[in-house]
Amino acid sequence: MKSITVVARSRVCQDIEGTERSEERNHVSFDGQSQRNALTAAERAIRALGDGDADRAASNAARAANLDQTGLYAELPGAVGGAAAQIAEGGSVEAEGWDAVAKAVGAGPLGFLVAEVRND
């Protein structure tokens, strides 16, 4: 498992009044495998919506958001939750639900997956 650590160095700055202040060090670890697992969970959530499996979709969307280290999937659980509610009410995801999911994942591979999976 590869891990990347980003370190911002400390530095002393002067604000407008000339008062010195010290900026804190920020250490951010990025685990590539965890981010890849988040992507896989997001893909599974989208496919589960297409299959009409609301529980599996919601579970995978929550997993994607939990594993995500970059904020890419922060909106996914809400969008999938709305789409899952549509499945529970009518048996399938309506256009508005798919649009919300597409907006949550943005452009790119997951956006194309949403376009491929939706059946409206």
VEXLOVEX-665976 format. One record per atom (N, C-alpha, C, O): residue in one letter; x, y, z. Coordinates in steps of 0.02 Angstrom, whole numbers, padded with zeros to 5 digits, always signed. Layout:
<pts>
AXYZ ...
</pts>
This chain:
<pts>
M+00042-00058+00000 M+00000+00000+00000 M+00045+00062+00000 M+00086+00070+00045 K+00036+00105-00050 K+00076+00165-00054 K+00041+00221-00017 K-00020+00225-00016 S+00080+00263+00014 S+00054+00320+00050 S+00094+00381+00033 S+00156+00379+00030 I+00061+00436+00022 I+00094+00499+00006 I+00082+00546+00065 I+00026+00552+00088 T+00134+00579+00087 T+00127+00628+00141 T+00144+00697+00113 T+00197+00706+00083 V+00100+00744+00124 V+00111+00812+00102 V+00126+00853+00164 V+00088+00851+00212 V+00180+00890+00163 V+00199+00930+00220 V+00205+01003+00198 V+00241+01019+00151 A+00169+01046+00233 A+00177+01118+00222 A+00225+01143+00275 A+00214+01131+00335 R+00276+01177+00255 R+00326+01200+00303 R+00303+01259+00344 R+00261+01299+00322 S+00330+01264+00404 S+00315+01321+00446 S+00352+01382+00420 S+00407+01377+00392 R+00321+01438+00429 R+00356+01500+00411 R+00328+01556+00454 R+00272+01553+00478 V+00368+01606+00462 V+00348+01664+00501 V+00328+01718+00452 V+00366+01733+00405 C+00270+01746+00462 C+00244+01798+00417 C+00229+01860+00458 C+00219+01857+00519 Q+00226+01916+00425 Q+00204+01977+00457 Q+00137+01997+00429 Q+00127+01998+00368 D+00091+02013+00474 D+00027+02035+00450 D+00030+02110+00434 D+00084+02140+00438 I-00026+02140+00417 I-00027+02210+00395 I+00001+02257+00448 I+00034+02306+00431 E-00011+02243+00511 E+00014+02286+00565 E+00088+02273+00580 E+00116+02308+00623 G+00118+02226+00548 G+00189+02211+00560 G+00200+02161+00616 G+00257+02149+00634 T+00147+02133+00643 T+00154+02084+00696 T+00172+02016+00666 T+00141+01993+00619 E+00224+01986+00695 E+00244+01921+00670 E+00196+01868+00695 E+00173+01869+00752 R+00183+01821+00652 R+00142+01764+00671 R+00173+01703+00638 R+00204+01707+00585 S+00164+01647+00669 S+00191+01585+00643 S+00135+01543+00614 S+00083+01533+00646 E+00146+01518+00554 E+00097+01474+00523 E+00112+01402+00544 E+00170+01381+00545 E+00060+01366+00559 E+00066+01297+00582 E+00085+01251+00525 E+00071+01266+00466 R+00115+01196+00541 R+00130+01144+00492 R+00068+01102+00481 R+00033+01084+00529 N+00054+01087+00419 N-00002+01043+00402 N+00025+00978+00375 N+00062+00978+00325 H+00008+00924+00406 H+00028+00858+00383 H-00034+00822+00357 H-00082+00812+00395 V-00034+00804+00295 V-00090+00769+00266 V-00064+00705+00235 V-00021+00707+00190 S-00089+00649+00258 S-00070+00585+00229 S-00123+00564+00180 S-00183+00569+00194 F-00102+00540+00123 F-00147+00517+00071 F-00133+00445+00056 F-00077+00427+00036 D-00182+00403+00066 D-00175+00332+00053 D-00210+00316-00013 D-00271+00318-00017 G-00171+00302-00064 G-00197+00290-00131 G-00245+00231-00134 G-00294+00233-00171 Q-00231+00179-00095 Q-00275+00120-00096 Q-00343+00137-00066 Q-00395+00114-00091 S-00344+00177-00014 S-00408+00197+00015 S-00449+00238-00034 S-00509+00229-00039 Q-00416+00283-00070 Q-00452+00323-00119 Q-00478+00280-00176 Q-00533+00292-00202 R-00439+00230-00196 R-00462+00183-00248 R-00522+00143-00224 R-00569+00131-00262 N-00522+00123-00160 N-00579+00088-00131 N-00641+00133-00129 N-00697+00109-00138 A-00631+00197-00117 A-00686+00245-00117 A-00717+00248-00187 A-00778+00250-00194 L-00675+00250-00238 L-00699+00251-00307 L-00739+00188-00323 L-00793+00192-00353 T-00713+00131-00303 T-00748+00068-00314 T-00816+00067-00280 T-00865+00045-00309 A-00819+00092-00218 A-00882+00094-00182 A-00932+00142-00217 A-00991+00127-00220 A-00907+00197-00243 A-00951+00244-00279 A-00978+00210-00343 A-01037+00217-00359 E-00935+00175-00378 E-00957+00138-00438 E-01011+00087-00419 E-01062+00081-00454 R-01001+00051-00365 R-01049+00000-00343 R-01116+00032-00323 R-01169+00004-00334 A-01112+00091-00293 A-01174+00126-00274 A-01215+00144-00336 A-01275+00135-00337 I-01181+00168-00387 I-01215+00188-00449 I-01245+00126-00482 I-01303+00128-00504 R-01207+00073-00486 R-01232+00011-00518 R-01291-00018-00478 R-01338-00044-00507 A-01288-00013-00412 A-01343-00038-00370 A-01407+00001-00383 A-01461-00027-00383 L-01401+00067-00393 L-01460+00106-00411 L-01490+00081-00476 L-01551+00074-00482 G-01447+00068-00525 G-01472+00042-00588 G-01505-00026-00582 G-01551-00042-00619 D-01483-00066-00533 D-01512-00132-00521 D-01575-00127-00477 D-01609-00177-00468 G-01589-00067-00452 G-01648-00059-00409 G-01637-00081-00337 G-01686-00093-00301 D-01574-00087-00316 D-01558-00110-00248 D-01540-00049-00205 D-01482-00029-00200 A-01591-00021-00173 A-01583+00041-00134 A-01535+00032-00075 A-01494+00075-00062 D-01541-00024-00039 D-01499-00035+00020 D-01425-00040+00001 D-01382-00010+00033 R-01411-00079-00051 R-01342-00087-00073 R-01314-00020-00099 R-01256-00005-00087 A-01355+00018-00133 A-01333+00083-00158 A-01316+00130-00101 A-01263+00162-00102 A-01360+00135-00051 A-01348+00179+00005 A-01286+00158+00045 A-01247+00200+00066 S-01279+00093+00055 S-01222+00067+00092 S-01156+00084+00057 S-01108+00105+00089 N-01154+00073-00008 N-01092+00087-00045 N-01078+00162-00051 N-01020+00182-00050 A-01130+00203-00056 A-01119+00276-00057 A-01090+00300+00009 A-01045+00342+00009 A-01115+00274+00064 A-01088+00292+00130 A-01015+00269+00136 A-00973+00305+00164 R-01001+00210+00111 R-00932+00184+00113 R-00886+00227+00071 R-00829+00242+00092 A-00909+00248+00013 A-00869+00292-00031 A-00852+00357+00005 A-00794+00379+00004 A-00901+00387+00036 A-00889+00451+00071 A-00843+00441+00131 A-00801+00484+00146 N-00850+00384+00165 N-00808+00370+00223 N-00735+00359+00204 N-00690+00381+00240 L-00723+00325+00149 L-00654+00311+00127 L-00622+00369+00091 L-00560+00373+00087 D-00662+00413+00064 D-00638+00469+00023 D-00595+00517+00064 D-00614+00539+00117 Q-00536+00531+00037 Q-00489+00576+00071 Q-00485+00644+00038 Q-00449+00688+00063 T-00521+00654-00016 T-00514+00715-00055 T-00579+00756-00058 T-00578+00812-00082 G-00634+00729-00034 G-00697+00763-00037 G-00735+00753-00102 G-00786+00786-00113 L-00711+00709-00144 L-00745+00697-00208 L-00814+00668-00201 L-00858+00682-00241 Y-00825+00629-00149 Y-00888+00593-00141 Y-00929+00618-00082 Y-00972+00582-00057 A-00916+00678-00060 A-00951+00705-00002 A-01026+00712-00014 A-01066+00704+00033 E-01046+00727-00074 E-01117+00738-00091 E-01152+00672-00110 E-01214+00671-00116 L-01114+00619-00121 L-01143+00558-00147 L-01194+00525-00101 L-01247+00505-00126 P-01183+00519-00036 P-01233+00486+00006 P-01301+00520+00004 P-01353+00486+00004 G-01303+00586+00003 G-01366+00621+00000 G-01403+00610-00066 G-01463+00598-00067 A-01365+00614-00121 A-01395+00603-00187 A-01419+00532-00195 A-01474+00520-00221 V-01379+00484-00173 V-01399+00414-00178 V-01457+00400-00131 V-01502+00361-00148 G-01458+00432-00073 G-01514+00423-00027 G-01580+00446-00058 G-01631+00413-00050 G-01578+00502-00093 G-01638+00527-00127 G-01660+00479-00182 G-01720+00465-00189 A-01612+00454-00220 A-01628+00407-00274 A-01653+00341-00244 A-01698+00310-00272 A-01624+00320-00189 A-01646+00257-00156 A-01718+00264-00131 A-01756+00217-00133 A-01736+00324-00107 A-01804+00335-00085 A-01852+00330-00144 A-01909+00305-00136 Q-01830+00352-00203 Q-01872+00345-00263 Q-01882+00271-00280 Q-01936+00250-00301 I-01830+00231-00271 I-01837+00158-00283 I-01888+00129-00235 I-01931+00090-00255 A-01884+00149-00172 A-01930+00123-00122 A-02003+00143-00137 A-02049+00105-00124 E-02011+00203-00164 E-02079+00228-00179 E-02107+00200-00244 E-02165+00181-00248 G-02064+00198-00296 G-02091+00181-00361 G-02056+00125-00397 G-02075+00107-00453 G-02004+00097-00368 G-01970+00041-00399 G-01911+00059-00443 G-01872+00015-00461 S-01904+00124-00460 S-01846+00143-00501 S-01827+00216-00487 S-01866+00253-00457 V-01768+00234-00509 V-01744+00302-00500 V-01771+00346-00556 V-01766+00328-00615 E-01800+00402-00538 E-01826+00449-00587 E-01770+00494-00613 E-01715+00494-00586 A-01785+00531-00665 A-01735+00574-00697 A-01704+00623-00648 A-01643+00635-00650 E-01744+00651-00602 E-01718+00699-00553 E-01668+00666-00506 E-01618+00696-00486 G-01681+00604-00488 G-01635+00567-00445 G-01569+00554-00479 G-01516+00563-00450 W-01572+00533-00542 W-01510+00521-00580 W-01472+00586-00590 W-01411+00587-00587 D-01509+00641-00602 D-01475+00706-00610 D-01438+00726-00547 D-01382+00752-00551 A-01468+00712-00489 A-01435+00728-00425 A-01372+00686-00416 A-01321+00711-00393 V-01376+00622-00434 V-01318+00578-00428 V-01263+00601-00476 V-01205+00604-00457 A-01282+00618-00537 A-01233+00642-00587 A-01200+00706-00562 A-01139+00715-00571 K-01238+00751-00532 K-01209+00813-00505 K-01161+00797-00447 K-01109+00829-00440 A-01180+00749-00406 A-01138+00731-00348 A-01071+00703-00368 A-01020+00715-00334 V-01068+00665-00423 V-01005+00635-00444 V-00967+00679-00493 V-00907+00670-00503 G-01001+00726-00524 G-00968+00772-00570 G-00951+00739-00637 G-00970+00683-00651 A-00915+00777-00677 A-00894+00752-00743 A-00838+00701-00733 A-00805+00699-00681 G-00828+00661-00782 G-00775+00611-00779 G-00802+00541-00782 G-00860+00531-00802 P-00762+00493-00763 P-00782+00423-00769 P-00847+00405-00733 P-00888+00368-00760 L-00857+00431-00673 L-00919+00415-00637 L-00979+00449-00669 L-01034+00422-00668 G-00969+00508-00696 G-01023+00541-00732 G-01044+00500-00793 G-01103+00495-00808 F-00995+00472-00828 F-01010+00429-00885 F-01045+00365-00862 F-01089+00339-00897 L-01026+00339-00804 L-01058+00279-00778 L-01131+00293-00763 L-01174+00251-00777 V-01145+00350-00733 V-01215+00368-00719 V-01255+00370-00784 V-01310+00344-00787 A-01226+00401-00835 A-01261+00406-00900 A-01273+00336-00929 A-01324+00325-00961 E-01226+00291-00919 E-01232+00223-00945 E-01285+00182-00908 E-01322+00144-00938 V-01289+00191-00842 V-01330+00149-00799 V-01403+00173-00796 V-01448+00132-00790 R-01413+00237-00800 R-01482+00262-00792 R-01527+00236-00848 R-01506+00231-00906 N-01589+00220-00831 N-01634+00191-00880 N-01695+00235-00891 N-01751+00210-00897 D-01686+00300-00895 D-01745+00342-00907 D-01750+00368-00977 D-01797+00403-00993 
</pts>
